[in-house]
């Protein structure tokens, strides 16, 4: 029988060099060194490196690519292609699907000198309509999860091979990735995998099994290096076992499987991904019916409902903002390419080459801005990592800047359905800033790009409940019960020593293969930080507050943190360079009376400055109203000495500080590392509240508190006189 193994290595756009280097030293490099040993020359494997990782390797470790090319030339290793910057294909228009794959194929051919026939499917997110695009891009096969095949009713014994699939007359091969082997390799015993393969070989000597999974679990995942390469040397023993059993178990590359074995038949697969991804993508939490590893042992199709990957854009609207921005850049690029083709004959050779280079550079920046990792969230990471969101926007903003050099973008006061929510949005732009506004969502500003540095100051993330938050609470409760039992044991009371020891053994159980289910706290008190936002964390979110509000009460969730007008739709108009946003709603005065108040704010953008003017009308006369507007700024890390608040008198504290400044006219936020300052200057003396917005999320190393944005709320205690009106102004400047 045949065994086709694939190892998928990937590092997202925007990841830290130190993190990638650690993965290289603990996973990518030792794996290639091991498979290169002479005693394993007869073993065949397929390797996929994402384009974003390959670009990094080419800069930092070109010797790795040289070694990989030599293994590919020898026929021992097949190099798989796929979309260059590892996007989920479902989020791309057809032109970018084909373009990403062809770009990666050309890169691999030029750098490694290999022929690319098949591809790795990012996160195994499949839609049947891909087939035409993939075949047009030259792909003959891809690997999906066996979950896809079981969802159409195939039992496990019909997955010992591959199938052909078709769309619009185009055909390609689809390989079922064995979920059992994925769970067992490298975490279970080698004998378990070999015995399983022997059982299949006894039934069908010509069977093929496919297994492809993350290369990082071979050394880079927590606690796996010693297991895979250290004292246990699991991978060496596994390769030894494959070599020793080569008389009945032959390893082949994915292309060899396609060439030497006939397909089992034709199949059409549902639009889905692997088992866990379909659960993470569900809009509502799916009740747990069985342990995922137990489910992997069953040949029956899973009974749980499936979530569609595209609904991550609904579940996390912040990912929809990135998606819509990337789509807008893609459309603009296509339009300029079409225009360029029409005018090419009229251009001088110098201008022609210059524009070709600009368009190609913009296309590569767009592709980098489509890297999938921050567009979704599962067990850990993803959209919760600010540096990954920043990386996406940095490349998309740079793509727009490059396209501006091809043809200016007349967007001053432009409006349209920019975020595809069925409502109009407005975009103001200067050479230095781009600002996006959503009248329907409280008249908020939801994107503010610093064009020179490629930083979106509103690439924020709201706090929301996650299924694993329950595990945090449960773990704290278990720890509390354990401590109570230990206290009883020390006091000699019943129910102490034996139960406490048992609980401790259970709590300390180390399951390398169950990384997603481990409960490790990187900080204390995370259960107290499980606070949630009713609206997105953006800027220009207006509200009226009660007399008991403070930064501490907002931070600790003791009072409602949602600005009262943030959920009211505003009407909008643009005239003479000014965007005007208006709404009416209710507010309570400190005297306890409810009043209907109208808010009108105008926004002007000139250079590096936004001028915002509020006009409040119908205020209660001779009663006190507390009005404020919330600003959130992302991409400015907290708890760093070189990132801090300041006023005319100097530094006030780092950007995680909870401040209340009294009788102020100015507040600044500095990031010395990025050489960036954000300043708020008010026309009326105000008080400023500041507080950090922090999420509790899971990571490969455990549960952690992540700084997402800096919240700044200028606010005024207004006691209107006879006319019941009030006017205030803020100038928001960005210096870089």
C-alpha positions in Angstrom: 0.0 0.0 0.0 1.0 3.6 -0.3 1.4 6.4 2.3 1.5 10.0 1.1 2.8 12.4 3.8 2.7 16.2 3.5 4.2 18.8 5.9 2.8 22.3 5.7 4.9 25.2 7.1 3.5 28.7 7.4 4.2 32.0 9.2 1.7 34.8 8.8 2.3 38.2 7.3 3.2 40.6 10.1 4.6 38.0 12.5 7.7 38.8 14.5 11.1 37.9 13.2 12.0 36.3 16.5 8.9 34.1 16.5 9.7 32.9 12.9 13.3 32.3 13.8 12.4 30.2 16.7 10.1 28.0 14.5 12.9 27.7 12.0 15.4 26.5 14.6 13.0 24.1 16.4 11.0 22.8 13.4 11.8 23.7 9.8 15.6 23.3 10.0 15.7 20.0 12.1 13.1 18.4 9.9 15.0 19.0 6.7 18.2 17.9 8.3 16.6 14.6 9.5 14.9 13.8 6.2 18.2 14.5 4.4 20.1 11.7 6.2 21.3 8.9 3.8 19.4 6.2 5.6 16.1 7.9 4.7 16.9 8.5 1.0 14.2 6.0 0.1 11.4 7.9 1.9 9.2 10.2 -0.1 7.4 13.2 1.4 5.7 16.4 0.1 6.5 19.8 1.6 4.6 23.0 1.4 5.9 26.3 2.6 3.7 29.4 2.3 5.0 32.2 0.2 5.2 34.6 3.1 7.4 32.1 4.9 9.5 31.5 1.8 10.1 35.2 1.4 11.3 35.3 5.0 13.5 32.3 4.5 15.0 33.7 1.3 16.0 36.8 3.3 17.2 35.1 6.5 18.0 31.4 5.7 18.5 31.0 1.9 20.5 27.8 2.7 17.2 26.1 3.7 15.7 26.8 0.3 18.9 25.6 -1.4 18.7 22.3 0.6 15.0 21.9 -0.2 15.7 22.5 -3.9 18.4 19.7 -3.8 15.9 17.3 -2.2 13.3 18.2 -4.8 15.8 17.6 -7.6 16.6 14.2 -6.2 12.9 13.2 -6.3 12.8 12.5 -2.5 10.7 15.7 -1.8 7.9 17.2 -3.8 7.3 20.9 -3.3 3.6 21.8 -3.2 2.3 25.2 -4.4 -0.9 27.1 -3.6 -1.9 30.7 -3.2 1.3 32.7 -2.6 0.5 34.5 0.6 -1.8 31.8 2.1 -5.2 33.4 1.8 -8.4 31.6 2.3 -9.6 31.2 -1.3 -13.2 31.9 -0.3 -12.3 35.5 0.5 -10.8 36.2 -2.9 -12.3 37.1 -6.3 -11.5 34.7 -9.0 -8.8 36.9 -10.5 -6.9 36.9 -7.2 -7.3 33.2 -6.7 -5.6 32.5 -10.0 -3.1 35.3 -9.6 -2.0 34.1 -6.1 -1.4 30.5 -7.3 0.4 31.5 -10.5 2.6 33.9 -8.6 3.6 31.2 -6.2 4.2 28.7 -8.9 6.5 31.2 -10.8 8.3 32.0 -7.5 9.0 28.3 -6.8 10.1 27.6 -10.4 12.5 30.5 -10.4 13.9 30.0 -6.9 13.9 26.2 -6.5 13.8 25.1 -10.1 10.9 22.7 -9.5 7.7 21.9 -11.4 4.6 22.6 -9.4 1.6 20.3 -10.1 -0.5 20.4 -6.9 -1.3 22.7 -4.0 -1.9 22.9 -0.3 -5.4 24.2 0.4 -5.1 27.0 3.1 -7.0 25.8 6.2 -8.6 23.2 3.9 -11.5 25.6 3.4 -13.1 24.3 0.3 -15.8 25.5 -2.1 -16.8 23.5 -5.1 -16.6 26.5 -7.4 -12.8 26.7 -6.8 -12.2 23.9 -9.4 -12.3 26.1 -12.5 -9.9 28.7 -11.0 -7.5 26.0 -9.7 -7.3 24.2 -13.0 -6.8 27.4 -14.8 -3.9 28.1 -12.5 -2.4 24.7 -13.5 -3.2 22.7 -10.3 -3.9 19.0 -10.8 -4.7 18.1 -7.2 -5.1 19.3 -3.6 -5.6 17.7 -0.2 -8.7 18.3 1.9 -9.9 16.8 5.2 -11.6 13.4 5.2 -14.3 15.3 7.1 -15.3 16.8 3.7 -15.8 13.3 2.3 -17.7 11.9 5.3 -20.1 14.9 5.1 -21.4 13.4 1.8 -21.8 10.0 3.4 -18.7 8.1 2.5 -17.6 5.6 5.1 -14.0 5.4 6.1 -13.3 2.3 4.1 -14.0 4.3 0.9 -11.4 6.9 1.7 -8.3 4.7 1.0 -7.6 6.5 -2.2 -8.5 9.7 -4.0 -11.4 11.1 -6.1 -11.8 13.3 -9.1 -14.1 16.3 -8.8 -15.4 18.7 -11.5 -16.9 22.1 -12.1 -17.9 23.6 -15.4 -16.1 20.8 -17.3 -12.8 21.2 -15.5 -11.5 18.2 -13.4 -8.9 17.8 -10.7 -8.0 15.2 -8.0 -9.0 15.7 -4.3 -7.1 13.7 -1.6 -8.8 12.9 1.7 -6.5 13.8 4.7 -6.8 11.1 7.4 -8.0 12.7 10.6 -6.9 9.7 12.6 -3.3 9.9 11.4 -3.4 13.7 11.9 -4.2 13.2 15.6 -1.8 10.3 16.1 1.3 11.8 14.3 3.5 12.6 16.3 1.6 12.5 19.6 0.6 8.8 19.8 2.6 5.6 19.6 4.2 4.7 16.2 2.8 1.2 16.6 -0.7 2.5 16.7 -0.3 4.2 13.2 1.5 1.1 11.8 -1.1 -1.3 13.1 -3.8 0.8 11.6 -2.1 0.9 8.2 -1.5 -2.9 8.4 -5.2 -3.5 8.9 -6.0 -1.5 5.8 -3.2 -3.2 3.8 -4.7 -6.6 4.7 -8.0 -5.5 3.2 -6.6 -3.6 0.2 -2.9 -4.0 -0.8 -3.3 -1.1 -3.3 -4.8 1.4 -0.8 -3.4 4.9 -0.5 -3.6 6.9 2.7 -2.9 10.7 2.8 -1.8 12.6 5.8 -0.9 16.3 5.8 -0.6 18.6 8.7 1.2 21.6 10.2 5.0 21.2 10.2 5.1 23.4 13.4 3.8 20.5 15.5 7.1 18.8 14.8 9.1 20.8 17.3 7.7 24.4 17.3 4.4 23.7 19.3 4.9 24.0 23.1 6.7 21.0 24.6 7.1 19.2 21.3 10.8 19.7 20.5 12.1 17.3 23.1 9.4 14.8 22.1 10.1 15.0 18.3 13.8 15.6 18.2 15.1 15.5 21.7 15.3 12.6 24.2 12.2 10.8 22.7 13.3 11.3 19.1 9.8 10.4 17.9 10.3 11.5 14.3 13.6 9.6 13.9 11.9 6.4 15.1 8.9 7.1 12.8 11.2 7.4 9.8 13.0 4.3 10.9 9.7 2.4 11.1 8.7 3.6 7.6 12.1 2.5 6.2 11.9 -0.9 8.0 8.4 -1.6 6.7 9.0 -0.5 3.1 8.4 -4.0 1.8 4.6 -3.5 2.3 4.3 0.3 3.0 5.7 2.5 0.3 5.9 6.3 0.8 5.1 8.4 -2.2 4.8 12.1 -3.1 1.4 13.5 -3.9 2.2 13.6 -7.6 3.3 10.0 -7.6 0.0 9.1 -6.0 -1.8 10.9 -8.8 0.3 9.2 -11.5 0.5 5.6 -10.2 -3.0 5.1 -8.8 -6.4 5.3 -10.4 -9.1 7.5 -8.8 -11.8 5.7 -6.8 -14.4 7.7 -8.6 -16.0 11.1 -9.0 -17.3 13.2 -6.1 -18.7 16.7 -5.3 -17.8 18.0 -1.9 -19.6 20.4 0.4 -18.4 23.9 1.1 -16.6 23.4 4.4 -13.3 22.8 6.2 -11.9 20.5 8.8 -14.1 19.5 11.7 -12.8 22.1 14.2 -12.9 25.0 11.7 -16.6 24.4 11.0 -17.3 24.7 14.7 -15.3 27.8 15.1 -17.0 29.4 12.1 -20.5 28.8 13.6 -22.3 32.1 14.5 -23.6 30.5 17.7 -21.6 28.1 19.9 -22.3 24.4 19.0 -22.9 22.3 22.0 -20.2 19.7 22.6 -21.5 16.2 21.9 -18.3 14.3 22.0 -14.5 14.7 22.3 -13.0 15.6 18.9 -10.4 12.8 19.3 -13.1 10.3 20.0 -15.0 11.5 17.0 -11.9 11.0 14.9 -12.0 7.3 15.6 -15.5 6.9 14.2 -16.1 6.3 10.5 -19.6 7.8 10.8 -20.2 11.3 9.3 -20.2 14.0 12.0 -23.7 15.1 13.1 -22.9 18.6 14.2 -24.1 21.5 12.2 -21.4 23.3 10.1 -20.4 26.9 10.1 -19.4 28.5 6.8 -16.0 30.1 6.9 -17.3 33.2 5.3 -19.3 33.9 8.4 -16.2 34.9 10.3 -16.8 38.2 8.6 -20.1 38.3 10.5 -18.8 36.9 13.7 -15.9 39.4 13.8 -16.8 42.6 11.9 -13.2 43.7 12.2 -12.2 41.0 9.8 -14.9 42.2 7.4 -13.2 45.6 7.4 -9.9 44.0 6.2 -11.7 41.9 3.7 -13.6 44.9 2.2 -10.5 47.0 2.1 -8.6 44.2 0.3 -11.5 43.8 -2.2 -11.5 47.6 -2.9 -7.8 47.5 -3.6 -8.2 44.5 -5.9 -11.0 46.2 -7.8 -9.0 49.4 -8.2 -5.9 47.4 -9.3 -8.0 45.6 -11.9 -9.4 48.9 -13.2 -6.0 50.5 -13.5 -4.5 47.4 -15.2 -7.3 47.5 -17.8 -6.7 51.2 -18.4 -3.0 50.6 -18.6 -3.5 48.0 -21.3 -5.6 50.4 -23.3 -3.1 53.3 -23.2 0.1 51.2 -23.3 0.8 52.0 -27.0 0.8 55.7 -26.2 3.4 55.5 -23.4 7.1 56.0 -23.8 9.3 52.9 -23.0 10.4 54.5 -19.7 6.9 55.3 -18.6 5.6 51.9 -19.7 8.2 50.1 -17.6 7.6 52.4 -14.6 3.9 51.7 -14.6 4.4 47.9 -15.1 6.6 47.9 -12.0 4.2 50.0 -9.9 1.3 47.7 -10.8 3.2 44.6 -10.1 4.4 45.9 -6.8 0.9 46.9 -5.8 -0.4 43.4 -6.8 2.2 41.8 -4.5 1.2 44.2 -1.6 -2.4 43.3 -2.2 -1.6 39.6 -2.0 0.3 40.1 1.2 -2.7 41.9 2.6 -4.8 38.8 1.9 -2.9 36.4 4.2 -5.6 34.5 6.1 -4.4 34.3 9.7 -6.0 37.5 11.2 -9.2 37.0 9.1 -10.6 34.4 11.5 -10.3 32.9 15.0 -10.3 29.4 16.4 -8.6 27.9 19.3 -6.0 30.7 19.5 -4.4 33.7 17.8 -5.9 34.9 14.6 -7.8 38.1 14.7 -6.9 38.6 18.4 -3.3 39.3 17.5 -2.8 43.1 16.8 0.5 42.8 15.0 -1.2 40.5 12.4 -4.1 42.9 11.8 -1.5 45.7 11.5 0.4 43.7 9.0 -2.6 43.3 6.8 -3.5 47.0 6.8 0.2 48.0 6.2 0.3 46.1 2.9 -3.2 47.2 1.8 -2.4 50.9 2.5 0.9 50.6 0.7 -0.9 49.0 -2.3 -3.2 52.0 -2.4 -0.2 54.4 -2.2 1.5 52.6 -5.2 -1.7 52.8 -7.2 -1.9 56.5 -6.4 1.3 56.9 -8.4 -0.2 55.2 -11.4 -3.4 57.4 -11.2 -4.7 59.7 -8.5 -7.6 58.4 -6.5 -10.3 61.1 -6.3 -11.9 60.0 -3.0 -12.4 63.3 -1.1 -15.9 63.0 0.2 -16.5 59.7 -1.7 -19.3 57.6 -0.5 -20.5 54.1 -1.1 -21.2 50.8 0.6 -17.5 50.4 1.5 -18.1 47.7 4.1 -20.9 45.8 2.2 -23.5 46.2 5.0 -26.2 47.7 2.8 -25.6 51.2 4.2 -23.6 54.1 2.7 -20.2 55.0 4.2 -18.0 58.1 3.6 -14.2 58.3 3.0 -12.2 61.4 3.4 -8.6 61.4 2.3 -5.5 63.7 2.2 -1.9 62.9 1.2 -1.3 61.9 4.9 -4.6 60.4 6.2 -7.5 58.3 5.1 -10.6 58.3 7.2 -13.7 56.1 6.9 -17.1 56.9 8.5 -20.2 54.8 9.1 -23.3 57.0 9.6 -25.5 54.0 10.3 -23.3 52.8 13.1 -23.5 55.8 15.4 -21.7 58.1 13.0 -18.4 56.5 14.0 -15.1 56.7 12.3 -14.1 53.1 11.8 -10.8 53.4 9.9 -8.0 56.0 10.1 -4.9 55.3 8.1 -1.6 57.0 8.5 -0.6 56.6 4.9 3.1 57.2 5.3 3.7 54.4 7.9 0.8 52.2 6.7 -0.8 52.1 10.2 -4.6 51.9 10.6 -5.1 53.6 14.0 -8.6 52.0 14.1 -7.6 48.4 13.5 -9.1 47.7 16.9 -10.9 44.6 18.3 -14.0 44.6 20.5 -14.2 42.3 23.5 -16.6 39.5 23.0 -17.4 36.1 24.6 -15.6 33.1 23.3 -16.4 29.4 24.0 -13.0 28.9 25.7 -13.8 31.6 28.3 -15.9 29.0 30.0 -12.8 26.9 30.4 -11.0 29.7 32.2 -13.8 30.1 34.8 -14.0 26.3 35.2 -10.2 26.0 35.7 -10.3 28.8 38.4 -13.2 27.0 40.1 -11.3 23.7 40.0 -8.2 25.4 41.5 -10.2 26.9 44.2 -11.7 23.5 45.2 -8.3 21.9 45.1 -6.9 24.6 47.4 -9.9 24.0 49.8 -9.2 20.2 49.8 -5.5 20.8 50.4 -6.4 23.1 53.3 -8.6 20.3 54.8 -5.8 17.8 54.3 -3.4 20.0 56.2 -6.0 20.4 59.0 -6.6 16.6 59.0 -10.3 17.0 58.0 -12.2 14.4 55.9 -12.1 14.8 52.1 -8.6 16.0 52.1 -5.4 14.2 51.0 -6.6 11.5 48.6 -9.1 13.7 46.7 -6.6 16.6 46.5 -3.9 14.3 45.2 -6.3 13.0 42.6 -7.3 16.5 41.6 -3.7 17.5 41.3 -2.8 14.6 39.1 -5.7 15.4 36.8 -4.8 19.1 36.6 -1.2 18.4 35.8 -1.9 15.9 33.0 0.2 16.7 30.0 -1.3 15.8 26.7 1.0 17.0 23.9 -1.6 16.2 21.2 -4.3 18.2 22.8 -2.8 21.7 22.6 -6.1 23.3 21.9 -7.6 22.0 25.1 -4.8 22.8 27.5 -5.6 25.4 30.2 -2.5 27.4 31.0 -2.7 30.9 32.4 0.0 33.4 31.4 -1.4 36.0 33.8 -3.3 35.8 37.1 -6.9 37.0 37.4 -7.9 36.5 33.8 -11.4 35.4 34.9 -11.9 39.0 36.2 -11.1 40.4 32.8 -13.9 38.6 30.9 -15.7 41.8 30.0 -17.6 42.4 26.8 -18.4 45.3 24.5 -21.9 46.0 23.1 -20.5 47.9 20.1 -17.2 48.0 18.2 -14.3 49.8 19.7 -13.9 52.7 17.2 -13.8 56.5 17.3 -16.3 59.4 17.3 -18.7 57.3 19.3 -20.8 59.9 21.2 -22.5 59.3 24.5 -24.1 60.8 27.6 -22.8 59.3 30.9 -24.0 59.1 34.5 -22.5 61.0 37.4 -20.8 57.8 38.8 -18.6 57.0 35.8 -14.8 56.9 36.2 -12.0 55.2 34.2 -11.9 52.5 36.9 -15.6 51.8 36.7 -15.5 51.6 32.9 -12.4 49.4 33.0 -13.9 47.0 35.6 -17.3 46.9 33.9 -19.1 48.4 36.9 -21.0 50.9 34.7 -22.2 50.7 31.1 -19.2 51.4 28.8 -21.3 51.8 25.6 -21.7 55.4 24.5 -25.4 56.0 24.4 -25.5 57.3 20.8 -23.1 54.7 19.4 -26.1 52.5 18.3 -28.2 55.3 16.8 -28.0 55.8 13.0 -26.9 59.2 12.0 -28.0 61.1 8.8 -25.1 62.2 6.7 -24.2 64.8 4.0 -21.0 66.1 2.4 -20.6 69.6 1.2 -17.8 72.1 0.8 -15.2 69.6 2.2 -17.2 68.9 5.3 -18.9 65.7 6.4 -22.0 66.4 8.6 -23.5 63.7 10.8 -26.7 64.2 12.8 -28.9 62.2 15.2 -31.3 62.6 18.0 -31.7 60.5 21.1 -32.4 60.5 24.8 -30.1 61.3 27.7 -30.6 61.6 31.5 -29.4 64.7 33.4 -27.7 64.4 36.8 -31.0 65.6 38.2 -32.6 62.3 37.0 -34.7 63.7 34.1 -34.8 62.2 30.6 -34.5 64.5 27.7 -34.4 64.2 23.9 -31.2 65.8 22.6 -29.9 66.3 19.1 -26.2 65.9 18.2 -24.7 67.3 15.0 -21.0 66.8 14.3 -19.0 68.0 11.3 -15.7 66.5 10.2 -13.0 68.2 8.0 -9.8 66.6 6.9 -6.8 68.8 6.0 -3.3 67.3 5.8 -2.6 65.5 9.0 -5.5 67.0 10.9 -9.1 66.1 11.5 -11.3 68.9 12.8 -14.4 67.7 14.5 -17.1 70.1 15.7 -20.1 69.1 17.9 -23.3 71.1 18.2 -25.7 69.9 20.8 -29.2 71.3 20.8 -32.3 70.9 22.9 -30.3 70.5 26.1 -32.1 70.8 29.4 -31.8 74.3 30.8 -30.0 74.6 34.1 -29.4 70.9 34.4 -26.1 69.0 34.2 -25.4 66.7 31.3 -22.2 64.7 31.0 -21.3 64.4 27.3 -18.3 62.6 25.8 -17.0 61.1 22.6 -15.0 57.9 22.7 -11.8 57.5 20.6 -9.9 54.2 20.4 -6.4 54.0 18.9 -4.9 50.7 17.9 -1.3 49.8 16.9 0.1 51.7 19.9 1.2 49.0 22.4 0.7 49.4 26.2 3.1 48.7 29.1 6.1 50.1 27.2 8.2 52.9 28.4 8.6 54.4 24.9 4.8 54.5 24.4 3.1 57.0 26.7 0.6 59.8 27.3 1.8 63.3 27.5 0.5 66.9 27.9 2.1 70.3 28.0 3.8 69.3 31.2 5.4 66.1 30.0 4.8 62.4 30.3 1.7 61.1 32.1 2.2 57.3 32.0 2.4 54.5 29.5 -0.5 53.7 27.2 -2.0 51.2 29.5 -2.6 53.8 32.2 -6.0 54.7 33.5 -6.0 58.4 33.7 -8.3 61.3 34.6 -6.9 64.6 33.5 -8.7 67.6 34.9 -9.3 71.0 33.2 -7.2 70.1 30.1 -7.1 71.4 26.6 -4.6 68.9 25.2 -3.6 65.2 25.4 -1.1 63.4 23.3 -0.2 59.7 22.7 3.4 59.0 21.7 5.0 55.9 20.2 8.7 56.6 19.9 9.5 53.3 18.2 7.1 54.1 15.3 8.0 57.8 15.5 4.3 58.6 15.8 2.3 61.0 17.9 -1.5 61.4 18.1 -2.7 64.6 19.6 -6.2 65.8 20.7 -6.6 69.5 21.2 -10.0 70.8 22.4 -11.6 74.2 22.1 -13.3 74.0 25.5 -11.5 72.9 28.7 -12.3 69.3 29.2 -11.5 66.3 31.3 -9.9 63.2 29.6 -10.5 59.6 30.7 -8.1 57.0 29.4 -8.2 53.2 29.8 -6.7 50.2 28.0 -9.0 47.8 26.0 -7.7 44.3 26.7 -9.0 41.0 25.5 -8.6 37.5 27.0 -7.7 35.0 24.3 -5.9 31.7 23.9 -2.5 31.3 22.4 -0.2 28.4 21.8 1.4 29.1 25.1 -1.7 29.6 27.2 -4.5 32.1 28.0 -3.3 35.7 28.0 -4.4 39.3 28.3 -3.8 41.1 25.0 -3.7 44.9 24.7 -6.0 45.8 21.7 -6.4 49.6 21.8 -6.1 52.8 23.9 -9.5 54.3 24.8 -9.5 58.1 25.2 -12.8 59.8 26.2 -12.8 63.6 26.3 -15.9 64.7 28.2 -17.6 67.8 29.3 -20.0 68.6 32.2 -22.5 70.8 30.4 -25.0 73.0 32.1 -26.9 74.7 29.3 -28.3 78.2 29.6 -31.5 79.6 28.0 -30.8 78.6 24.4 -30.2 75.0 25.3 -27.2 74.7 22.9 -23.5 73.8 23.2 -20.6 73.8 20.7 -17.3 72.1 21.2 -14.4 71.2 18.9 -11.5 68.8 18.8 -8.5 68.9 16.4 -7.1 65.4 16.0 -3.5 65.6 14.6 -1.3 62.7 13.6 2.4 63.5 13.5 4.9 61.1 12.0 
